[in-house]
């Protein structure tokens, strides 16, 4: 609801209230008294003046003073507080919702709704402990809709505070546990716990958490990724390699994530067919760079350049990244320093273009990032939706 629409509602609500109040008053006296300007509250006209002068904030505050708080107007007051919060004016939102919350005449469902909005105000202001206390008081609200909103906001708090065990506990509520997206989130909560323990070399408990992650989401790529690193850390190269190779079978885009790891533990004979398969399934900058470097190390720069040119022709690729690789190889093959200067300038221009590109993208909201891996989207807060995105 935008500001102007809300102002119109406020003006209408106040005018209607005055009209009905005057009508009731006249009936009680048994005679008709004309409705004059004097019968309207002075603040009402002050608010109108602010509105006509395009001073919306002052108009809103004036009208909110005039509008009586009762069950019929609570929604308007709540909406007003939400508008303040959306504009970043959390202090005003808190003050307004606290005023509502203190009203003993409101019904329990309305009080719980106001309490939820007040918790949202505290969350927006970064006062997570105060928001949590309010929310925990209404986790058993009569309305399933209110309870679900409460649980989701509690999850936001626990994610923000990295209270992963609390997030897991809350996720066991019947309103959350059967949601597919929450099962995915739980798997990531366990991965967070495992990764924290791995930094402290507590591998046994970390492995248990990773198993719990896969139990909640058998397709959790992050759990396989972390387990693979755990096995490699324990010198179990074969098991780690197997787990890494399993990841792009779940999603071919993850070749870009696992190939650099595989290149450090595989021989040239093992790696070459994997790179060929990757370039066929998901032609990426990562795979092509590793492939050309492998050819260069074994057969020299000329063979690597010939491979790149043949690959570009076959794929009909016009990628600036391919051009950058070709320039690097041409420089190596060309002894002239004059040519090197021109090639360097061209390479810098292409590199600047490539640096503006992103490494990953959220398949849920389209958010782009230069970080990989990124397990939670910074924009929509979804877990497991950010995928590598360096396709040629």
C-alpha positions as CSV (number, residue, x, y, z in Angstrom):
1,X,0.0,0.0,0.0
2,X,1.6,3.3,-1.0
3,X,1.6,6.5,1.0
4,X,-1.1,8.4,-1.0
5,X,-3.5,5.4,-1.0
6,X,-3.0,5.1,2.8
7,X,-3.6,8.8,3.2
8,X,-6.9,8.6,1.3
9,X,-8.0,5.7,3.5
10,X,-7.1,7.7,6.6
11,X,-9.0,10.8,5.5
12,X,-12.0,8.7,4.6
13,X,-11.9,6.8,7.8
14,X,-11.7,10.0,9.9
15,X,-14.4,11.8,8.0
16,X,-16.7,8.8,8.2
17,X,-16.0,8.5,11.9
18,X,-16.9,12.2,12.4
19,X,-20.0,11.9,10.3
20,X,-21.3,8.8,12.1
21,X,-20.4,10.3,15.5
22,X,-22.3,13.5,14.7
23,X,-25.3,11.5,13.4
24,X,-25.4,9.5,16.6
25,X,-25.1,12.6,18.6
26,X,-27.9,14.3,16.7
27,X,-30.2,11.3,17.1
28,X,-29.7,11.2,20.8
29,X,-30.8,14.8,21.0
30,X,-33.9,14.0,19.0
31,X,-33.3,16.8,16.5
32,X,-31.2,17.5,13.4
33,X,-28.2,19.7,13.6
34,X,-26.4,20.7,10.4
35,X,-22.9,19.3,10.0
36,X,-20.6,22.4,10.0
37,X,-16.9,22.9,9.8
38,X,-16.9,23.6,13.6
39,X,-18.0,20.1,14.2
40,X,-14.9,18.7,12.7
41,X,-11.7,18.3,14.7
42,X,-9.1,21.1,14.2
43,X,-6.4,18.4,13.7
44,X,-8.4,17.0,10.7
45,X,-8.1,20.4,8.8
46,X,-4.5,20.7,9.9
47,X,-3.8,17.3,8.3
48,X,-5.6,18.3,5.2
49,X,-3.5,21.4,5.0
50,X,-0.3,19.3,5.2
51,X,-1.7,17.0,2.5
52,X,-2.5,19.8,0.1
53,X,1.0,21.2,0.7
54,X,2.5,17.8,-0.2
55,X,3.8,17.4,3.3
56,X,2.8,13.7,3.5
57,X,4.8,12.8,6.6
58,X,3.3,15.6,8.7
59,X,-0.2,14.7,7.3
60,X,0.2,11.1,8.2
61,X,1.2,11.8,11.8
62,X,-1.6,14.3,12.3
63,X,-4.3,12.0,10.9
64,X,-2.9,9.1,13.1
65,X,-3.5,11.3,16.2
66,X,-7.1,12.0,15.1
67,X,-8.0,8.4,14.1
68,X,-9.5,6.6,17.1
69,X,-8.0,3.2,17.9
70,X,-10.7,0.5,17.8
71,X,-11.1,-2.9,16.1
72,X,-12.2,-1.3,12.9
73,X,-9.2,1.0,12.6
74,X,-6.4,-1.3,13.8
75,X,-5.6,-2.5,10.3
76,X,-5.1,1.1,9.2
77,X,-2.8,1.8,12.2
78,X,-0.8,-1.4,11.4
79,X,-0.5,-0.5,7.8
80,X,0.8,3.0,8.8
81,X,3.5,1.4,10.9
82,X,4.4,-0.9,8.1
83,X,4.8,2.0,5.8
84,X,7.1,3.8,8.2
85,X,9.2,0.5,8.5
86,X,9.4,0.1,4.7
87,X,10.7,3.7,4.5
88,X,13.4,2.9,7.1
89,X,11.7,5.0,9.8
90,X,11.8,2.1,12.3
91,X,11.6,4.4,15.4
92,X,8.2,5.7,14.2
93,X,7.0,2.2,13.4
94,X,8.0,0.9,16.8
95,X,6.4,3.8,18.6
96,X,3.1,3.4,16.7
97,X,3.0,-0.4,17.1
98,X,3.9,-0.1,20.8
99,X,1.0,2.3,21.3
100,X,-1.3,-0.3,19.7
101,X,0.2,-3.1,21.7
102,X,-0.4,-1.3,25.0
103,X,-4.2,-1.1,24.3
104,X,-6.0,-3.6,26.7
105,X,-9.2,-3.3,24.8
106,X,-7.9,-5.1,21.7
107,X,-8.9,-8.8,21.1
108,X,-6.2,-11.5,21.5
109,X,-5.9,-12.2,17.7
110,X,-5.5,-8.4,17.1
111,X,-3.0,-8.1,19.9
112,X,-1.0,-11.0,18.4
113,X,-1.0,-9.4,15.0
114,X,0.3,-6.1,16.5
115,X,2.9,-8.1,18.4
116,X,4.1,-9.7,15.2
117,X,4.4,-6.3,13.5
118,X,6.3,-4.9,16.4
119,X,8.7,-7.8,16.2
120,X,9.2,-7.0,12.5
121,X,10.0,-3.4,13.5
122,X,12.7,-4.6,16.0
123,X,14.1,-7.0,13.4
124,X,14.4,-4.2,10.9
125,X,16.1,-2.1,13.5
126,X,18.6,-4.9,14.2
127,X,17.2,-5.5,17.7
128,X,17.1,-9.3,17.2
129,X,16.9,-10.2,20.9
130,X,13.8,-8.0,21.5
131,X,12.2,-9.4,18.3
132,X,12.9,-13.0,19.4
133,X,11.3,-12.4,22.8
134,X,8.1,-11.1,21.3
135,X,7.9,-13.9,18.7
136,X,8.5,-16.7,21.2
137,X,5.5,-15.4,23.2
138,X,3.1,-16.0,20.2
139,X,4.5,-19.2,18.7
140,X,1.3,-20.9,19.9
141,X,-1.1,-18.3,18.4
142,X,-4.6,-19.5,17.5
143,X,-4.1,-18.6,13.8
144,X,-2.0,-20.9,11.7
145,X,-1.2,-17.9,9.5
146,X,0.2,-15.9,12.3
147,X,2.1,-18.8,13.7
148,X,3.7,-19.5,10.3
149,X,4.8,-15.9,9.9
150,X,6.2,-16.0,13.4
151,X,8.2,-19.1,12.7
152,X,9.6,-17.7,9.4
153,X,10.7,-14.5,11.1
154,X,12.4,-16.5,13.9
155,X,14.2,-18.4,11.2
156,X,15.4,-15.2,9.7
157,X,16.7,-14.1,13.1
158,X,18.5,-17.4,13.8
159,X,20.0,-17.3,10.3
160,X,21.2,-13.8,10.9
161,X,22.7,-14.7,14.2
162,X,24.1,-18.0,13.0
163,X,22.1,-19.9,15.7
164,X,21.9,-23.0,13.5
165,X,20.7,-25.4,16.2
166,X,17.8,-23.1,17.1
167,X,16.9,-22.9,13.4
168,X,16.9,-26.7,13.2
169,X,14.7,-26.9,16.3
170,X,12.2,-24.3,15.0
171,X,12.1,-26.1,11.6
172,X,10.6,-29.2,13.4
173,X,7.3,-27.4,13.9
174,X,4.5,-29.0,11.9
175,X,3.9,-25.9,9.9
176,X,7.4,-25.9,8.6
177,X,8.8,-29.5,8.6
178,X,6.9,-30.7,5.5
179,X,7.7,-27.7,3.3
180,X,10.2,-28.8,0.6
181,X,12.1,-25.6,0.8
182,X,12.5,-26.0,4.5
183,X,13.9,-29.5,4.2
184,X,16.6,-27.9,1.9
185,X,17.2,-25.2,4.5
186,X,17.6,-27.7,7.3
187,X,20.3,-29.5,5.3
188,X,22.2,-26.3,5.0
189,X,21.8,-25.6,8.7
190,X,23.5,-28.9,9.4
191,X,26.2,-28.1,6.8
192,X,26.8,-24.8,8.7
193,X,27.3,-26.7,11.9
194,X,29.6,-29.2,10.2
195,X,31.8,-26.5,8.6
196,X,32.2,-24.8,12.0
197,X,33.4,-28.0,13.5
198,X,35.7,-28.8,10.6
199,X,37.5,-25.5,11.3
200,X,38.1,-26.8,14.8
201,X,39.2,-30.2,13.5
202,X,36.3,-32.0,15.1
203,X,35.8,-34.3,12.2
204,X,33.7,-37.1,13.8
205,X,30.8,-34.8,14.8
206,X,31.1,-32.9,11.6
207,X,30.7,-36.1,9.6
208,X,27.5,-36.8,11.6
209,X,26.1,-33.4,10.8
210,X,26.8,-33.9,7.1
211,X,25.0,-37.2,7.2
212,X,22.0,-35.4,8.8
213,X,22.1,-32.9,6.0
214,X,21.9,-35.6,3.3
215,X,19.1,-37.3,5.3
216,X,17.0,-34.1,5.1
217,X,18.0,-33.4,1.5
218,X,19.6,-36.3,-0.4
219,X,20.4,-33.9,-3.3
220,X,22.3,-31.5,-1.1
221,X,25.3,-30.6,-3.2
222,X,26.9,-28.6,-0.3
223,X,26.9,-31.7,1.9
224,X,28.7,-33.8,-0.8
225,X,31.1,-30.9,-1.4
226,X,31.9,-30.6,2.3
227,X,32.1,-34.4,2.7
228,X,34.5,-34.6,-0.2
229,X,36.8,-32.0,1.4
230,X,36.6,-33.9,4.7
231,X,37.7,-37.1,2.9
232,X,40.6,-35.3,1.1
233,X,41.7,-33.8,4.4
234,X,41.8,-37.3,5.8
235,X,44.0,-38.4,2.8
236,X,41.2,-40.5,1.5
237,X,41.8,-39.3,-2.1
238,X,39.8,-41.9,-3.9
239,X,36.6,-41.3,-1.8
240,X,37.0,-37.5,-2.1
241,X,37.5,-37.8,-5.8
242,X,34.4,-40.0,-6.2
243,X,32.3,-37.5,-4.2
244,X,33.5,-34.5,-6.3
245,X,32.6,-36.4,-9.5
246,X,29.2,-37.1,-8.2
247,X,28.3,-33.4,-7.8
248,X,28.1,-32.4,-11.6
249,X,25.9,-35.5,-12.1
250,X,23.4,-33.7,-9.9
251,X,23.8,-30.4,-11.7
252,X,26.2,-30.0,-14.6
253,X,26.8,-26.4,-13.8
254,X,28.8,-27.5,-10.8
255,X,31.6,-28.7,-13.1
256,X,32.9,-25.1,-12.7
257,X,33.1,-25.7,-8.9
258,X,34.7,-29.1,-8.8
259,X,37.1,-29.1,-11.8
260,X,39.7,-26.9,-10.1
261,X,39.7,-29.3,-7.1
262,X,39.9,-32.3,-9.3
263,X,42.8,-30.8,-11.3
264,X,44.9,-30.8,-8.1
265,X,44.4,-34.5,-7.3
266,X,44.1,-36.1,-10.7
267,X,46.7,-37.1,-13.2
268,X,46.7,-35.7,-16.7
269,X,45.4,-39.0,-18.0
270,X,42.5,-39.0,-15.5
271,X,41.7,-35.3,-15.9
272,X,41.7,-35.0,-19.7
273,X,38.5,-37.1,-20.3
274,X,36.7,-35.4,-17.4
275,X,37.5,-32.0,-19.0
276,X,36.2,-33.2,-22.4
277,X,33.0,-34.4,-20.7
278,X,32.6,-31.1,-18.9
279,X,33.1,-29.1,-22.1
280,X,30.5,-31.2,-23.8
281,X,27.9,-31.1,-21.0
282,X,28.5,-27.5,-19.8
283,X,31.0,-25.4,-21.9
284,X,32.4,-23.1,-19.2
285,X,35.3,-20.7,-18.8
286,X,36.7,-22.9,-16.0
287,X,36.7,-26.1,-18.1
288,X,38.2,-24.5,-21.2
289,X,40.9,-22.7,-19.2
290,X,42.0,-26.0,-17.6
291,X,41.8,-27.9,-20.9
292,X,44.0,-25.4,-22.8
293,X,46.5,-25.2,-19.9
294,X,46.7,-29.0,-19.9
295,X,47.5,-29.1,-23.6
296,X,50.0,-26.3,-23.2
297,X,51.9,-28.1,-20.5
298,X,52.0,-31.3,-22.5
299,X,52.3,-30.1,-26.1
300,X,53.2,-26.4,-26.0
301,X,51.5,-23.1,-26.6
302,X,51.0,-23.7,-30.4
303,X,49.0,-26.9,-29.9
304,X,46.9,-25.2,-27.2
305,X,46.2,-22.3,-29.5
306,X,45.2,-24.6,-32.4
307,X,42.9,-26.4,-30.0
308,X,41.2,-23.1,-29.0
309,X,40.8,-22.0,-32.6
310,X,39.3,-25.4,-33.5
311,X,37.0,-25.4,-30.4
312,X,35.8,-21.8,-31.3
313,X,35.0,-22.9,-34.8
314,X,33.2,-26.0,-33.8
315,X,31.2,-24.3,-31.1
316,X,30.7,-21.1,-33.1
317,X,31.8,-19.3,-30.0
318,X,32.4,-15.6,-29.9
319,X,33.3,-15.4,-26.2
320,X,35.6,-12.6,-25.1
321,X,37.1,-15.1,-22.6
322,X,38.2,-17.4,-25.5
323,X,39.8,-14.4,-27.2
324,X,41.7,-13.6,-24.0
325,X,43.1,-17.1,-23.8
326,X,44.1,-16.9,-27.5
327,X,45.9,-13.6,-26.9
328,X,47.9,-15.0,-24.0
329,X,49.1,-17.9,-26.2
330,X,49.9,-15.7,-29.2
331,X,52.0,-13.5,-26.9
332,X,53.9,-16.5,-25.8
333,X,54.5,-17.6,-29.4
334,X,55.4,-14.2,-30.7
335,X,58.9,-12.8,-29.8
336,X,58.3,-9.2,-31.0
337,X,58.0,-6.8,-28.0
338,X,56.1,-4.3,-30.2
339,X,53.4,-7.0,-30.8
340,X,53.4,-7.8,-27.1
341,X,52.4,-4.2,-26.3
342,X,49.4,-4.2,-28.6
343,X,48.4,-7.7,-27.4
344,X,48.6,-6.6,-23.8
345,X,46.4,-3.6,-24.4
346,X,43.8,-5.7,-26.1
347,X,44.0,-8.3,-23.4
348,X,43.4,-5.7,-20.7
349,X,40.3,-4.4,-22.5
350,X,38.9,-7.9,-22.7
351,X,39.8,-8.7,-19.1
352,X,38.0,-5.5,-17.9
353,X,35.0,-6.7,-19.7
354,X,35.2,-10.2,-18.2
355,X,35.7,-8.8,-14.7
356,X,32.3,-7.1,-15.0
357,X,30.7,-10.5,-15.5
358,X,29.4,-12.6,-12.6
359,X,30.4,-16.1,-11.4
360,X,27.1,-17.3,-10.1
361,X,23.4,-16.6,-10.4
362,X,20.3,-17.4,-8.3
363,X,17.9,-19.5,-10.2
364,X,15.0,-18.3,-8.0
365,X,15.3,-14.5,-8.2
366,X,18.1,-13.9,-10.7
367,X,20.6,-12.3,-8.2
368,X,24.2,-12.3,-9.6
369,X,27.3,-12.6,-7.6
370,X,31.1,-12.8,-8.0
371,X,31.3,-15.4,-5.2
372,X,31.3,-19.1,-5.7
373,X,30.3,-21.2,-4.0
374,X,27.5,-19.2,-2.5
375,X,25.0,-21.4,-0.6
376,X,22.4,-18.8,0.3
377,X,21.1,-16.0,-2.0
378,X,21.8,-12.6,-0.6
379,X,18.7,-11.2,-2.1
380,X,15.8,-13.7,-1.8
381,X,17.5,-15.6,1.1
382,X,16.8,-19.0,-0.5
383,X,19.1,-21.8,0.2
384,X,20.8,-23.9,-2.5
385,X,19.5,-21.7,-5.4
386,X,22.8,-19.9,-6.4
387,X,24.5,-21.9,-9.1
388,X,27.8,-21.4,-11.0
389,X,27.2,-19.3,-14.1
390,X,30.4,-19.0,-16.2
391,X,29.1,-20.7,-19.4
392,X,30.9,-19.5,-22.5
